[in-house]
Amino acid sequence: MRQTELLTPQLSDYLDFLDRGEMRYLPYLMYFNRPNFRSAAINTDRLGFRISHGPDGAGSVGGERLDGPVRLLVGGSVSLGYGATSDATTIASRLWTKHAPSHPWFTFGAPYLNSTQELLLFMLHRHLLPPVDEIVVISGFNTLVMGQLTGADVGVQEPFFFCNEYFEKMQELRARYADTAKPKRWRAGPRPASQSVAPTPGRPTTAGMIRSAVDVTLRNLDSWLVMAAATGARVSFALQPLATWLRETPAPQEKLLFDEFDTLSDYGTWEERYGDVGSRETGAAYAAALGEACARKGVPFVDTPARLAEVVDPSDWLFVDRGHYTDEGNDVVAQVLADSLGLT
């Protein structure tokens, strides 16, 4: 039996949940969670938002409307709670149930989202929310790692997951219109080949990727602050913890899982895919740059990897893979967020 089947059997539900053949595509946002998904580990509402649990019940963005105020945990797969054994053991649920239970917490994220998509998700669903008093963005890795993708012509926006597929389809569409849109006699000469991807200049430096990711995050935080001001909500930013940003040596269970993932991956080992992006040095430099940027904007910032390192033991099993957490990991991250931000 594989270690993933033995130690993290719930991941089979997440693999089903993330089936690309069942992916839900949304206008503007590109993609989002599957709606009305049901399993032992993860369940979503009619819109695709994961259901959170509190001491007196459950709630979600697309569920029964609560009076409010509510609180939002915004981000990608970390906010969603990828890897938790149940809806009740996500970070949002642990905040609502134990660490900051004065108001309900909603998960407000989906796998693969970058900083701009997180903002768009809020813009598209804000009208469905009751009053909001806290918005905690726990994010960072997707925006940083997308900086490795060069040559994608996305203008002033950052690349997003699966954007190569998007550009390929758009190039096919442009080519089709080039053949059919105008009569041949209107053309003075041969039409240049349709270009959807700019020439690739080479992989940027890690320092350059950090600068770009911080700039994008800061630009989007400006928009978060403008929108939150209308409701009086506080906006905070927490850098999501990676296993490799937290400690050099994983816990025993983590090592078994990480080694197996590297062996089974169709995309190469973690080192081959992310290299120095996943190093502790990069994590520390990224946290320092984000912290300085947030301070300039007056946005509370949590260096979650550093805070976790202060409260966990080397043998604590926190990760189901290098980017997502066990139930214990979700609980301790929730505690760190509550303590760092003064949440009750």
KESE-133540 format. One record per residue (C-alpha): residue number from 1; residue in one letter; x negated, y, z. Coordinates in nm, 4 decimals. Layout:
  resi  resn         x         y         z
   NUM     A         X         Y         Z
...
***
This chain:
  resi  resn         x         y         z
     1     M    0.0000    0.0000    0.0000
     2     R   -0.1261    0.3481   -0.0829
     3     Q   -0.2049    0.5922    0.1958
     4     T    0.0558    0.8369    0.0636
     5     E    0.3230    0.5659    0.0897
     6     L    0.2054    0.4642    0.4361
     7     L    0.1433    0.8060    0.5940
     8     T    0.3742    1.0376    0.3986
     9     P    0.6661    0.8357    0.2559
    10     Q    0.8781    1.1523    0.2377
    11     L    0.6666    1.2752   -0.0542
    12     S    0.8574    1.0428   -0.2865
    13     D    1.1629    1.2661   -0.2331
    14     Y    0.9586    1.5720   -0.3249
    15     L    0.8272    1.4077   -0.6412
    16     D    1.1874    1.3435   -0.7402
    17     F    1.2765    1.7018   -0.6481
    18     L    0.9945    1.8395   -0.8681
    19     D    1.0692    1.6204   -1.1698
    20     R    0.9801    1.8422   -1.4666
    21     G    1.2535    1.6769   -1.6701
    22     E    1.5068    1.8075   -1.4167
    23     M    1.3524    2.1501   -1.3658
    24     R    1.6042    2.4337   -1.3494
    25     Y    1.5215    2.7356   -1.5636
    26     L    1.6613    3.0750   -1.4630
    27     P    1.6756    3.4059   -1.6503
    28     Y    1.3890    3.6418   -1.5613
    29     L    1.2478    3.4140   -1.2900
    30     M    1.1499    3.1282   -1.5270
    31     Y    1.2176    2.8358   -1.2931
    32     F    1.3680    2.7571   -0.9546
    33     N    1.4703    2.4706   -0.7276
    34     R    1.7229    2.2091   -0.8299
    35     P    2.0675    2.2992   -0.6870
    36     N    2.2696    2.0597   -0.4705
    37     F    1.9728    1.8247   -0.4382
    38     R    2.0249    1.5536   -0.1780
    39     S    1.7682    1.3287   -0.0118
    40     A    1.6496    1.2272    0.3324
    41     A    1.3633    1.4776    0.3235
    42     I    1.4939    1.7826    0.1335
    43     N    1.8369    1.9256    0.0554
    44     T    1.9347    2.2408   -0.1335
    45     D    2.2511    2.4478   -0.1609
    46     R    2.4542    2.5334   -0.4704
    47     L    2.1906    2.7867   -0.5807
    48     G    1.8839    2.5757   -0.5089
    49     F    1.7765    2.7317   -0.1784
    50     R    1.6655    2.4823    0.0841
    51     I    1.8871    2.4497    0.3894
    52     S    1.7446    2.5635    0.7238
    53     H    1.8488    2.4342    1.0659
    54     G    1.8894    2.6247    1.3903
    55     P    2.0078    2.5468    1.7424
    56     D    2.3754    2.5910    1.6531
    57     G    2.3982    2.4841    1.2917
    58     A    2.2492    2.5259    0.9462
    59     G    2.2323    2.7982    0.6840
    60     S    2.0965    2.9022    0.3482
    61     V    2.1220    3.1833    0.0958
    62     G    2.3878    3.0017   -0.1075
    63     G    2.5645    2.8482    0.1881
    64     E    2.8416    2.9820    0.4064
    65     R    2.7796    3.3529    0.4562
    66     L    2.6564    3.4435    0.8035
    67     D    2.7302    3.7741    0.9727
    68     G    2.3620    3.8561    1.0087
    69     P    2.1127    3.9797    1.0642
    70     V    1.9069    3.7006    0.9137
    71     R    1.5374    3.6599    0.8472
    72     L    1.3641    3.5445    0.5291
    73     L    1.0546    3.3287    0.4940
    74     V    0.9394    3.4159    0.1434
    75     G    0.6854    3.2349   -0.0704
    76     G    0.6169    2.9304   -0.2827
    77     S    0.6124    2.5683   -0.1778
    78     V    0.4924    2.6561    0.1735
    79     S    0.8036    2.8652    0.2333
    80     L    1.0146    2.5880    0.0828
    81     G    0.8608    2.3408    0.3263
    82     Y    0.7130    2.0926    0.0788
    83     G    0.5981    1.7865    0.2732
    84     A    0.8315    1.8157    0.5732
    85     T    1.0125    1.4961    0.6654
    86     S    1.3445    1.6817    0.6901
    87     D    1.5087    2.0211    0.6488
    88     A    1.4927    2.0615    1.0262
    89     T    1.1112    2.0497    1.0316
    90     T    1.0234    2.3264    0.7846
    91     I    0.8550    2.6445    0.9055
    92     A    1.1816    2.8378    0.8734
    93     S    1.3721    2.5789    1.0740
    94     R    1.1068    2.5679    1.3471
    95     L    1.1199    2.9485    1.3712
    96     W    1.4987    2.9427    1.3941
    97     T    1.5136    2.6515    1.6371
    98     K    1.2196    2.7183    1.8685
    99     H    0.9669    2.9938    1.8087
   100     A    1.1816    3.2951    1.7064
   101     P    1.5436    3.1866    1.7510
   102     S    1.7128    3.5235    1.8067
   103     H    1.8338    3.5272    1.4432
   104     P    1.8720    3.2655    1.1678
   105     W    1.5830    3.2045    0.9267
   106     F    1.6345    3.1217    0.5580
   107     T    1.3806    2.9591    0.3295
   108     F    1.3371    3.1939    0.0371
   109     G    1.0975    3.0284   -0.2028
   110     A    1.0202    2.7581   -0.4540
   111     P    0.7143    2.5634   -0.5692
   112     Y    0.4816    2.7350   -0.8171
   113     L    0.6037    3.0917   -0.7557
   114     N    0.3444    3.3667   -0.7686
   115     S    0.3672    3.7066   -0.5983
   116     T    0.5745    3.8694   -0.8722
   117     Q    0.8174    3.5784   -0.8946
   118     E    0.8689    3.5891   -0.5178
   119     L    0.9740    3.9527   -0.5535
   120     L    1.2012    3.8762   -0.8493
   121     L    1.3706    3.5994   -0.6517
   122     F    1.4692    3.8534   -0.3869
   123     M    1.5858    4.1079   -0.6441
   124     L    1.8094    3.8511   -0.8133
   125     H    1.9719    3.7266   -0.4922
   126     R    1.9670    4.0273   -0.2593
   127     H    2.3387    4.0937   -0.3150
   128     L    2.4212    3.7522   -0.1646
   129     L    2.2462    3.8164    0.1641
   130     P    2.3888    3.9457    0.4902
   131     P    2.1852    4.2164    0.6668
   132     V    1.8151    4.1249    0.6887
   133     D    1.5864    4.2417    0.9683
   134     E    1.2636    4.0491    0.8987
   135     I    1.0948    3.9502    0.5726
   136     V    0.7837    3.7378    0.6218
   137     V    0.5939    3.6586    0.3035
   138     I    0.3688    3.3538    0.3505
   139     S    0.1805    3.3209    0.0273
   140     G   -0.1455    3.3918   -0.1540
   141     F   -0.2831    3.0755   -0.3109
   142     N   -0.0719    3.0639   -0.6271
   143     T   -0.1491    3.4272   -0.7074
   144     L   -0.5197    3.3700   -0.6497
   145     V   -0.5524    3.0424   -0.8380
   146     M   -0.3624    3.1739   -1.1405
   147     G   -0.6544    3.4136   -1.1820
   148     Q   -0.8484    3.1173   -1.3187
   149     L   -0.6172    3.1121   -1.6200
   150     T   -0.7773    3.3275   -1.8856
   151     G   -0.6511    3.4284   -2.2244
   152     A   -0.2808    3.4452   -2.1374
   153     D   -0.1370    3.7642   -2.2853
   154     V    0.0944    3.8684   -2.0017
   155     G    0.0234    4.2397   -2.0171
   156     V   -0.0243    4.3943   -1.6744
   157     Q    0.1424    4.1015   -1.4943
   158     E   -0.0378    3.8009   -1.3533
   159     P   -0.0157    3.4601   -1.5222
   160     F    0.2328    3.2094   -1.3888
   161     F    0.2499    2.8326   -1.3691
   162     F    0.3449    2.6676   -1.7009
   163     C    0.2954    2.9948   -1.8906
   164     N    0.1031    2.8093   -2.1613
   165     E    0.4181    2.6116   -2.2356
   166     Y    0.6154    2.9352   -2.2495
   167     F    0.3724    3.0950   -2.4925
   168     E    0.3643    2.7865   -2.7128
   169     K    0.7431    2.7948   -2.7486
   170     M    0.7467    3.1698   -2.8088
   171     Q    0.4840    3.1287   -3.0791
   172     E    0.7017    2.8659   -3.2454
   173     L    0.9960    3.1070   -3.2283
   174     R    0.7960    3.3925   -3.3782
   175     A    0.6754    3.1697   -3.6588
   176     R    1.0340    3.0664   -3.7340
   177     Y    1.1500    3.4274   -3.7504
   178     A    0.8500    3.5166   -3.9653
   179     D    0.9740    3.2688   -4.2240
   180     T    1.3437    3.3624   -4.2108
   181     A    1.3931    3.7134   -4.0776
   182     K    1.3206    3.9146   -4.3943
   183     P    1.3471    3.8532   -4.7694
   184     K    1.0138    3.7652   -4.9262
   185     R    1.0185    4.0753   -5.1500
   186     W    0.9977    4.3026   -4.8433
   187     R    0.6529    4.1761   -4.7629
   188     A    0.3629    4.3708   -4.9051
   189     G    0.1154    4.0972   -4.8305
   190     P    0.0459    3.7896   -4.6214
   191     R    0.1735    3.8083   -4.2638
   192     P   -0.1035    3.7724   -4.0054
   193     A   -0.0938    3.4586   -3.7939
   194     S    0.1246    3.5000   -3.4854
   195     Q   -0.0890    3.5426   -3.1769
   196     S    0.0502    3.4661   -2.8336
   197     V   -0.2751    3.3954   -2.6526
   198     A   -0.5658    3.6346   -2.6547
   199     P   -0.9238    3.5129   -2.6993
   200     T   -1.0551    3.3543   -2.3816
   201     P   -1.3393    3.5612   -2.2337
   202     G   -1.4438    3.2948   -1.9857
   203     R   -1.3516    3.2155   -1.6281
   204     P   -1.3616    3.5251   -1.4050
   205     T   -1.5784    3.5351   -1.0971
   206     T   -1.4273    3.4428   -0.7622
   207     A   -1.4751    3.8010   -0.6445
   208     G   -1.2900    3.9233   -0.9522
   209     M   -1.0060    3.6797   -0.8892
   210     I   -0.9760    3.8036   -0.5305
   211     R   -0.9636    4.1669   -0.6422
   212     S   -0.6973    4.0883   -0.9014
   213     A   -0.4846    3.8836   -0.6606
   214     V   -0.5027    4.1526   -0.3919
   215     D   -0.4092    4.4244   -0.6435
   216     V   -0.1047    4.2272   -0.7620
   217     T    0.0007    4.1451   -0.4065
   218     L   -0.0322    4.5079   -0.2977
   219     R    0.1696    4.6295   -0.5955
   220     N    0.4478    4.3872   -0.5122
   221     L    0.4343    4.4742   -0.1420
   222     D    0.5027    4.8347   -0.2428
   223     S    0.8243    4.7149   -0.4063
   224     W    0.9109    4.4976   -0.1060
   225     L    0.8752    4.8025    0.1196
   226     V    1.0987    5.0170   -0.0999
   227     M    1.3748    4.7547   -0.1084
   228     A    1.3442    4.6661    0.2596
   229     A    1.3630    5.0308    0.3642
   230     A    1.7251    5.0415    0.2570
   231     T    1.8133    4.7736    0.5118
   232     G    1.5645    4.8594    0.7848
   233     A    1.3919    4.5212    0.7516
   234     R    1.0271    4.4853    0.8437
   235     V    0.7994    4.3308    0.5805
   236     S    0.4982    4.1237    0.6888
   237     F    0.2432    3.9221    0.4932
   238     A    0.0767    3.6002    0.6080
   239     L   -0.1939    3.4256    0.4095
   240     Q   -0.0897    3.0634    0.3703
   241     P   -0.3378    2.8135    0.5175
   242     L   -0.5165    2.5634    0.2959
   243     A   -0.6834    2.2639    0.4555
   244     T   -1.0139    2.3672    0.2960
   245     W   -0.9769    2.7264    0.4189
   246     L   -0.9146    2.6011    0.7728
   247     R   -1.1971    2.3546    0.8375
   248     E   -1.4802    2.1734    0.6634
   249     T   -1.3910    1.8268    0.7940
   250     P   -1.0284    1.7116    0.7665
   251     A   -0.8499    1.5081    1.0323
   252     P   -0.8757    1.1289    0.9815
   253     Q   -0.5299    1.0942    0.8237
   254     E   -0.5956    1.3947    0.6019
   255     K   -0.9195    1.2473    0.4712
   256     L   -0.7418    0.9263    0.3714
   257     L   -0.4769    1.1239    0.1845
   258     F   -0.7171    1.3712    0.0217
   259     D   -0.9491    1.0972   -0.1014
   260     E   -0.6562    0.9070   -0.2488
   261     F   -0.5168    1.2161   -0.4202
   262     D   -0.8562    1.2802   -0.5813
   263     T   -0.8699    0.9221   -0.7041
   264     L   -0.5156    0.9168   -0.8465
   265     S   -0.4957    1.2705   -0.9875
   266     D   -0.4573    1.3054   -1.3643
   267     Y   -0.6064    1.6552   -1.3433
   268     G   -0.9357    1.5805   -1.1708
   269     T   -1.0480    1.6128   -0.8119
   270     W   -0.9722    1.9122   -0.5935
   271     E   -1.3292    2.0343   -0.6427
   272     E   -1.3017    2.0033   -1.0202
   273     R   -0.9701    2.1881   -1.0311
   274     Y   -1.0347    2.4677   -0.7836
   275     G   -1.4068    2.4704   -0.7102
   276     D   -1.5126    2.7600   -0.4912
   277     V   -1.1566    2.9030   -0.4875
   278     G   -1.0783    2.6462   -0.2200
   279     S   -1.3906    2.7051   -0.0084
   280     R   -1.3840    2.8469    0.3426
   281     E   -1.5977    3.1369    0.2248
   282     T   -1.3420    3.2297   -0.0409
   283     G   -1.0570    3.1948    0.2067
   284     A   -1.2305    3.4256    0.4532
   285     A   -1.3140    3.6842    0.1849
   286     Y   -0.9581    3.6745    0.0506
   287     A   -0.8119    3.7144    0.4007
   288     A   -1.0401    4.0109    0.4726
   289     A   -0.9442    4.1835    0.1474
   290     L   -0.5727    4.1216    0.2003
   291     G   -0.5940    4.2389    0.5590
   292     E   -0.7578    4.5667    0.4583
   293     A   -0.5021    4.6218    0.1808
   294     C   -0.2070    4.5523    0.4102
   295     A   -0.3488    4.7847    0.6760
   296     R   -0.3563    5.0687    0.4226
   297     K    0.0127    5.0120    0.3564
   298     G    0.1094    4.9658    0.7194
   299     V    0.2166    4.6056    0.6527
   300     P    0.1541    4.3624    0.9399
   301     F   -0.0889    4.0917    0.8225
   302     V   -0.1589    3.7454    0.9618
   303     D   -0.4829    3.5660    0.8779
   304     T   -0.3081    3.2358    0.9347
   305     P   -0.6081    3.0086    0.8623
   306     A   -0.8177    3.1929    1.1198
   307     R   -0.5377    3.1922    1.3761
   308     L   -0.4737    2.8216    1.3231
   309     A   -0.8414    2.7469    1.3750
   310     E   -0.8121    2.9008    1.7230
   311     V   -0.5218    2.6829    1.8395
   312     V   -0.5653    2.3384    1.6792
   313     D   -0.8061    2.0547    1.7497
   314     P   -1.0255    1.8990    1.4787
   315     S   -0.8292    1.5736    1.5017
   316     D   -0.4831    1.7332    1.4661
   317     W   -0.3075    1.6019    1.1538
   318     L   -0.1684    1.9171    0.9937
   319     F   -0.1689    1.8540    0.6166
   320     V    0.0048    1.6061    0.3843
   321     D   -0.2203    1.7364    0.1065
   322     R   -0.4637    2.0268    0.0927
   323     G   -0.1903    2.2879    0.0569
   324     H    0.1159    2.1570    0.2434
   325     Y    0.1876    2.0609    0.6008
   326     T    0.3088    1.7807    0.8184
   327     D    0.5929    1.8436    1.0607
   328     E    0.3335    1.9221    1.3278
   329     G    0.1588    2.1571    1.0857
   330     N    0.4829    2.3413    1.0117
   331     D    0.5523    2.3767    1.3825
   332     V    0.2125    2.5215    1.4668
   333     V    0.2246    2.7597    1.1681
   334     A    0.5674    2.8772    1.2885
   335     Q    0.4226    2.9347    1.6354
   336     V    0.1282    3.1315    1.4939
   337     L    0.3613    3.3510    1.2880
   338     A    0.5896    3.4191    1.5828
   339     D    0.3022    3.5018    1.8183
   340     S    0.1113    3.7136    1.5661
   341     L    0.4125    3.9180    1.4557
   342     G    0.5852    3.9435    1.7920
   343     L    0.8904    3.7552    1.6699
   344     T    1.1490    3.6424    1.9242
***
